[in-house]
């Protein structure tokens, strides 16, 4: 993306629900990345988002998720997204431990279900001879170039994936260095030719019903190293109604005149000492909840609004305390798409309505002393016994991350 962005106006997209990769897209293109998730948004939803966010751009680059055919079955895979959006596929194959076998991999990925594979880029190539060896096995797919293996270029990972751009000091340098390699070893003109083969999307007529809107209002959004997991499309939906003001719980910040507070996911478990010490922010959130300000907290936000977090060092530190829930880190991953059915009226859904989201966390409740919940989840444990969305006044805290596009109720946003 970064190499292409030097020539063109590029918008980056991420297949699936991932939050972290989009930060690297922003560094590469200078613009926010947009998620395209078939489960949460539906086929028409991803088509509309691609068209909407690509207006005024020269090129859309969509990064896949997992393997080409991986998803819930094949239904929500990169392959299915490619079919839905009529976009050609460029494979990037790790060639570090193989040669002509690359040809079998490319052939298999293309022929397995008729994927529109138009090009391949070899990754982690050790020499010109290694490149030629790999190229010798590839038939009927254009080889667009390769990326050499460079030992010093590596993005470290931790329990939820790659380090975020907010926490990795070298992120900008790494993106620039990879862009330089791509410029030198990949045929970008041929990449553009592949892009030009994309099909034209036909959209269904939009409903002209206007959502109820406020003429004034402020939405306070937590954003710092502890809370950075947000979909840009969600923030844009908030911008339709509110002025957005970002605040940092780590820096003990407040937004006193907020009409809505949104606390997304992230890594609060890595910053329990700082969050515990931010007394002004904690008191402001409690006072806001008591006065009926709507609050939405997702995953890391739920952890922060709980009574305490027992972090990775096993030290129990007090958090906001809006919910009588204790959080610890058992080291077991909870991951998957979720369908939530509303079991009581709330700011997100009327009783009986369904919304979709996903879970991705290593934390879990150590105890739960809450009785009011908004949703029953189709799978997973939620917060307690398959229930998610703890309710206190006008506040809802969920383990499930939400994409606002499938939330039809427009009470708050």
N, C-alpha and C positions, 0 to 999 in steps of 0.2 A: 504493500500500500504506500509506504513512504517513498519508494522509488518512483512509482507512478504519480504520486502527488506532487513531485517536482515538475512534472510536465502538464498535469491535468488537475481539474477540480474533482477530487475523489471523495466519495462517501463510503465509509466502512460499515459493514453489517456483520452480525454474529448469529449463526444458526443456533437455535436452542435457548436455554434460560441463563446461560453463564453471564456473570457480571464482570469478571476480571479481565477477560480478553478485550472487552470494549475500551478499557483504559489505554491499552497499547494501540488500538485503532486511533484513538484521539491524538495520541502522540504522533502517530504516523501521518495523519491527514490534517491535523489541526482542527478537527470538527468532531462533535459527539458521534459515537457509534450507535446503531439502532439494532435491537434484537428482533429476530424473525422466528417465532416459535409457533409451530403448527398446533400443538396441544392447547396452548393458552389463548392463541389469537384466531385459530381457524384458517382455512385456506383463503377465504376472502379477506380476512384481516391481514395476513402477511402480504397479499397482493397490494392492498391499499397502502400499507406502510411503505413498501418498496417504491411505489409510484409517488407517494407524498414526499418522502424524504430524499428522493433522487431528483426532484424537480430543480433545475438550475445547476445540475452537476453533469460532468462529462462521463463519469464512470462510477458504477457501483461494484464494490468488491465484497463478496459474502464469504466469510470464513466458516467452514463446516464445523460439525461437532462430532467428536469420537471418530469411528470409522465411517465410510461412505454409507453403509447400509444399517448402521446401528441407531436404535431408537426404541420406542415401545413397539416391539416387532419391527416392522419397517415403516410403520405409519408416520412417525415423526422424525425420520432420518434426514440426513443431508440429501440423500438421493430423492426422497419424496419432496423435499423443499425445492430441489432443482426442477423436478417435473411441474410442480405447482407454479413456479415462477418463470418457467421456460428459459432457464439460464444454463449455459454450457458449463461443463466441469473441467477444471484444471487440477490434476492430481499432484500432490507434493509427497514424494516417496522417500523415506529414510533409507538410504543406500549404504549405510556405514558398514554393514556386515554381509554384503552380497554383491553380485555382479549381474550376469545375464538373467538371473532369476527375477530381476525387476520386470522383465518382459512378461513373465507369467502372472505377476501380480497385477500389472496394468491390464493385461488381457482379461484376467478373471474379474476385476472390478468393472470393466466395461461390459463384458458379456453376461455377467451373472443375472442382471435384470434389465439389460438394455440401457444402461446409463449413458447420458450424452457426454462422454469423455472426449474432449477436443484437444487436450494437451497434457503434458507431464513435465514437472520440474524435479530433478534429482536433488536431494538434500544430503548434506554431510559427505560430500565427495572429497576423497583424499588426494587425487592427482588427475591430470589429464588422461592418463591411461585408465584409471578407475572409471572416469566418465565414459570413455569409449567402450569399455567392457560392459557397463550397464546399458549403454545405448544399443549395443549389438543385439540385445534380446527384445527390443521394443518394435512392434510392427503396427502399422495402421493408426498410430497416434503420434501427433507432432511433438517432438522433443523441444521444449522451449528454453532449455538451458539447465544450469545447475547452480547450487550454492555450496561453496567449499566448506569443509570442516575447519572451524577456527576454535581452538581450545578455550580461549579467553572469553568467547561470547556465549554466555549461559545465563538464563533467568532462573533463579532459585525457586524452589517450591516449599510450601508448608501444608498444613492439614486440610485447607480448603482449596488448594491448587497453587498456581503461581503467586509470587509476591505481587501485590497490587502496585500500580504506578505511584500511588500515594506513599508507599512505604519503601520502594526500591530506589535508592539514590541514583543508581546507574541506568535507570530505565531509558532516559532520553539518549544517553550515549549509545546504549545497545541498539536502539531502533535506528539511529543514524548509521552505525557501523554495518548493520545488516542491509540497510538501504543501499549503501555504497557497494556491497558485495553483489546485490541483485542487479544494480546498474551495470556492473562489470561483466557478469556471467549469464544473465538472463536476457533473452531477446524480447524486449518490452513491446516492440512494434508487433511482433507475432502474438503477444498476449492481448494487445488491443484488437487484433483481427479476430481472435477467439471471442472476445467480448461482443463484438459487432454481430456475431451470429445468434445472439439472444433473440427469442421470440417476442412478439408484441402481446402485452397483457390486456385482456378484456375485463373490465370491472362492471359489477352489477350497479344499477342506479342507487345512489345514496338516498337515505331518508332525509327529508328536509325539516324534520322536527327539531326545533331548537331546544337544547337543554336549559333548565332554569339556571340563570346566572346571577351573581351578585355584581353590582357595579364597583364595589370596593371590597377589599379584604386582603389579609396578609397570611400566607402560608409559611410557617417556619419549618425548615428542612434541616435535620442534623447532618452535617457533612464534615468529616475529618478522617484521620487515619483509622479510627475505630468504626466509623459508619460511612461507607462509601458505595454500598450495593443498591443502586437505583437504576431503573430503566428510564432512558431519556424520554421515551414516549409517555411514561407516567408523569414526569416533571412537566412535559408540555401540556398534558391534560390539566394539571394544576394551574399552569400559566393562563389557561383559558378563563379562569375565575379569579385567581389571586395574583398578587405581587409576591414573588418568591423571595424569601430572605433566608440565607443559609447561616447556621450557627454551629459552633463547635462545642460539644459537651466536654471535650478534653481541655478546652481553654476556658471553661466555666462561663460560657456565653449564654445570653437569653435574648428572646424577641418578645418584649413585653406586650405588644399590641397584637399578638398573633390570633387569628381567627381559626386556625387549623394547624396542628403540629404533626409532622411526619418524621418518624425515626426508622430508617431502613436497616438493613443487615450490614454485616462487616465482621470485625474482629474485636469486639469489646472484651473478650477473654484475655487478650494480650495487653490490655490497658486498664485492668481493674483498679490499680492503685490511683491512677490519675482520675478515673471516673468517680471513684468513691470520694475523692477529695474535692470534687467540683460541687460544693454545697449550694451555690447560688443557682446553678442550672437545675439541680435536683429539686430544690424548693419551688422554683418557677414552674416546673412541670407538674408537681403535686398541686400547687395553687391553681394552675390552669385547669387541671382535671376536676378539681373541686368546684370550680366556677362553671363547668359544663363545656369547656372548649373541646371540640372533637380532636381526638388523638388517634393516629394509626401507627402501630409499631409492628415491624416484621422481623422475625428471627432474632438477629442481634439487638434490635429494638426491644423485643419482648424480654430478652435477657437483661437489658439495662433497666427496664421498668419493674423488674422483679425485686424481691427483698434483698437478695445477695447473689453474687457469682463466686463460686469456688473455682479459682483459676487453675492454670496448669501447674502452679507452684503449690496447690492444695490449700492456699490461704483463702479464707472466706472474707470477702469485702462487701460492705453494704452498698447497694445501688439505690435507685429512686424509691423503691418500696411502694409503688402504686398497687402492685399485685402481691398477694401473700404466696409467693412461689420462690423456691430456692433452686438455683441452677448450679450444676457441676459439669465436669468434663470427663465422661466415662471412657472416651477414646473410641467409641463405636459410631460409625458413620450412619446417619439417616439421610436417605437420598431417594427422590422420586417425584413424579407428577402426582398432584392431588386434585380430586374433585370434592368441593365442599358444598354441603347442602345446609341452608340456613334453617335452624331450628327455633329461632326467635327473631322478631324484627330488629334490625340494627342499621347502622348508617351505611353499610355496604350492600345489604340485600334484604328484601322482604322475606317473611317466613315461607319456606318451600322453594325459594330461588336457589340456583346453583351457580357457583363461580369456580374458576380453575386457577391453579397455581402450582408451585413446586416447593419441595423442601430440600435443604442441603446444609447439614450442620453436624457437628460432633458433640454438641452440648445436649443436656437432657435435664428435666426437672428432677431434683432430689426429693422435693415434696411439693404438693399442690394443695393449698387450702382456699380454693376458689370454687364457687358453685354456679356462676352465670357464664355460659358459653354461647357463642353465636352460631357455631357450625359443628356438624358431624362430618368427619372426613371419610372418604370412600376406602382409603387404605392408610396405613401408618398409624402411629399412636396419637398424633397431634400433641397437645399439651398434656391431656389426661384421658385415658380410656377412649381414644378415637375422637375426642372433642377438641376443637381448636377455636381460637378467637375469644379469649377471656374478656369479659365486659365489666367495666367500672365507669359509672356515669356515661359520658359520651366517648369513652376511650375503648378501643379494641386492640388487643395484642395477640398476634398469631405467630406460630412457627412457620406458616406457609408464606412464601413470597408471592405477591400478586402482580398480575399485569392488568392495568385498569381497563384495557380495551374490552375485556369480557365482563366488566361490571356495568350493568345497565342502570342501576339506581344512581341518580345524580343529585342526591341530597347534599353531599359535601363537596364532590368534585366531578 
